[in-house]
Amino acid sequence: NESQTEEHLLMNSMQTTKKRLDRAGKLTASLADEEARWEDTAKLLETQIDRLVGDIFVGVACIGYLGPFTGPYRQELVTHWVEGLEELGVPVSEKYTLQSTMSNPVEIREWSIWGLPTDSV
């Protein structure tokens, strides 16, 4: 009777340990995927940080200056500003948009709802 109880306890312990090992394996695999995602995110953030001064400069210029102009002229000015920053050696996004620097998709949708211009500047 005592040996059966001990065998039963050992079987339960073995099943518990097996389940834990399975879950640990799944967790390890998930963490490996997460590591790759974090590495990609870190590279993206590093690029964004490098270009932060130039992007914010163009963003502030857009907000302060572009309001009364048409979409095509706005884009022409932004292109001119980006080229000027590049000539001065200030890092800036090659395909700058005010939306990508100063907002997120939810905010952009709100702008559209409120009737604000839908161009990228």
Disulfide bonds with the S-S distance in Angstrom:
none
